[in-house]
């Protein structure tokens, strides 16, 4: 049978009449016991300890009361000194005045003072409170060692200042006894330090070590001075009877090492006290200053804090990086502050590493010292994000470390930083740079994301189809000045004359003047109803608006965005009708708001048919350089382009700029062996572009180097833009696209437009980038404006620039041989050499058959050796010409030897040498980009025109066209055919 007393009773039925009436009262009436929980605080001592010591808020109140009590005791001491007159020779309470000598010193004024009864009552009350508080805290802090409590300095000072007052209660003759109450200033200092600690604990904020150390230093110095003042004043009662002010004057003069000597102590106890205080100051103050200096240095390393007041009254952005390099910093600052409306912004840099010397030196420049704040910390710590006031920032830029060996790990760090910032400051706009496309979806929540490898490989691929696309994109996203480049450097190195043009620029390097001016074109936006460029074309087609805006104002309209649509459309085509609420995106030398308008007479424009250029007919070769044999086997001699990309494992080096060493040397090898090959490569550091196609003794290259230095001194963001490899689009650095992320803060559409141009994104109805080549049949067009009209009226294409290649014009001193060489060789050899040099330096010469004439090659080598053996007998100018001619011959001979080496290897491998053109190289050509040139720009043969072609899938056959084309063909003998086209 089951024992019911040992079993749990079953739950009553759910519905009972008793439960309906009484509810849960029956259950609540069961026997219950109220249990109170204590955490070792049930004793009286533990509760007192909780109130006086453990509890933060109550402990803070107790320490504040104790601090006030000590200050009150010091104040009462000062009042007693001011009311006391040492000349009255006071003695004990109720005793007659007595004079006691202590080694010829009257000790009565030192031992006894005049203390009135009310003042004595106040001092006794303060002493009693302090005594009982001290004893209570000693009891609560007792941990088994009584001597530890008794021998503490604070306990000894409390006993010295309180026990004598308590004794005077029971023995009245001692009421006038001197008690060094001024020593309570040290107890007040101790209470202040504890109070600050409790204050930071109570408000749950980390205390500033710098603030605490400054507070300790100031309080220590004040206590030393106050102790010295009161001590000397009291001891000198038996001497000069100094007042408190005289004693203060003496202490300040003494501690400041001035020492006027007009106020000095007269008796030996006061002199001894001065010696003791100076010794204490020499020991204590240097320690305090050393700790303060150490904390200051550490604070300088970490950067301190960005104050909340500044964050709320000033605008700032935060830059989060793994390691801050000087190039990255200067690129960011130059690009960020290039916009006028950002001049009042502050930049807060949050970096986990210590600031290096170069960055520290730059941030000490007054231009940056007042606007850039460096904080050492991690974006993963809320404490560091709070120091940077991330929640009040206008934007946060998070950059990846592209110099890491493991780029995936670098992306993981960037992702965590982005998550941490988004968690801490959800409303702060994020601008994130990621390295690998597969990691991009982790940061899709960011406002703007730039994936480095996406842009890099897109530009490398598009460079093979549309030449110099990388240079085009780089110039568009950079803020440049659009100034023509001076060519004084070339004149100084070559000794050539220059004729000044009307605008004051040199005429010998016209391509640099035009290229430098066109490089200042950028992408801007404006609402159509607010625009002067486009408002008159409301209701017109897109191509009509683009052509007439370029014809009238020189602005190239490339895209639009509807007010209700978030997608940007590049060249939506002639069927797109412009609306007043549309956002217009255009390329111009400056934004419309900064433009001045001058009306000019309209000119008639004719047009032609276009020829589409889809790039080289031969496929580009993608290869990792291993050996010449491997390159020959893969068909490098038949390739039109070669793309060279470095492995990720070699992108890191002990010296930063050496990360590109392998790529540069390998590209130089290819350039020397296969000079007719168009090599496209990417470098880690833009500064290394000067080593591409490096020629140490070439005057033209040296002049470019000097020009680059001048541009860098002027503060140019693209000092290397006049280097031929960059201008021709054969080299670029992905770090140059960091500007794309920076510009997105002001132009939030730049990333979208760049992705559309590179084909990374496709939007229905949006056009794409392509190119066409100017042939001989198209030269009758004559100008870029006429080409613009024809394209807009026929195919709806929008041209945005020209890629031009022209022969390099050599100076007269280099293209002709104007000296007599009869002193070095016979006339026959000289004539052969003159014919050879003339044919070689002719501007239109692109190839030669010197390798098929060994006799001529041997004569050239003999002539060069004779020049090297014999000393010159003419002037210095003739000597320089001879040296240049000798160098040219040696270079040509070197190229011939390399060509023979390549042909020999091809024959050894069983490959045909047909098609290998050893002399057709790019050394005598110049290639550059003209972005949005003027309508009257003359077209030249083989110009490649960049086009934004409308989306062919957006064509609607049944729709009525919004433009008319009328063609009138007039042909005559020897005259060009002309088409009169009206938009």
Secondary structure, 3 states (H helix, E strand, C coil): CCCHHHCCCCCCCCCCHHHHHHCCHHHHCCCCCCCCCCCCCCCHHHHHHHHHHHCHHHHHHHHHHHHHHHHHHHHHHHHHHHHCCHHHCCCCCCCCCCCCECCCCECHHHHECCCCHHHHHHHHHHHHHHHHHHHHHHHHCCCCCHHHHHCCHHHHHHHHHHHHHHHHHHCHHHHHECCCHHHHHHHHHHHHHHHHHHHHHHCCCCCCHHHHHHHHHHHHHHHHHHHHHHHHHHHHHHCCCCCHHHHHHHHHHHHCCCCCCCCCCCCHHHHHHHHHHHHHHHHHHHHHHHHHHHHHHHHHHHCCCCCHHHHHHCCEEEEEECCCCHHHHHHHHHHHCCCHHHCCCEEEEEECCCCCHHHHHHHCCHHHHCCEEEEECCCCCHHHHHHCCHHHCCEEEECCCCCCCCHHHHHHHHHHHHHHHHHHCCCCCEEEEECCHHHHHHHCCCCEEEEHHHHHHHHHHHHHHCCCHHHHHHHHHCCCCCCCCCCHHHHHHHCCCCCECCCCCECCCHHHHHHHHHCCCEEEEEEHHHCCCCHHHCCCEHHHHHHHHHHHHCCEEEEEECCCCCCCEECCCCCCECCCCCEEEEEECCCHHHCCCCCCCCCCCCECCCCECCCCCCCCEECCCCCHHHHHHCCHHHCCEEEECCCHHHCCCCCHHHHHHHHHHHHHHHHHHCCCCEEEEEECCHHHHHHCCCCCCCHHHHHHHHHHHHHHHCCCCCCCCCCHHHHCCCEEEHHHHHHHHHHCCCCCCHHHHHHHHHCCCCCCCCCEEEEEECCHHHHHHCEHHHHHHHHHHHCCCEEEEEEEEEECCCCHHHHCCCCCCCCCCCHHHHHHHHHHHHHHHCCCCCCCCHHHCHHHHHHHHHHHHHHHHCCCCCCHHHHHHHHHHHHHHHHHHHHHHHHHHHHHHHHHCCCCCCCCCCCCCCCCEEEEEEECCCCCCECCCCCEEEEEECCHHHCCCCCCCCCCCCCCCECCCCCCCEECCCC
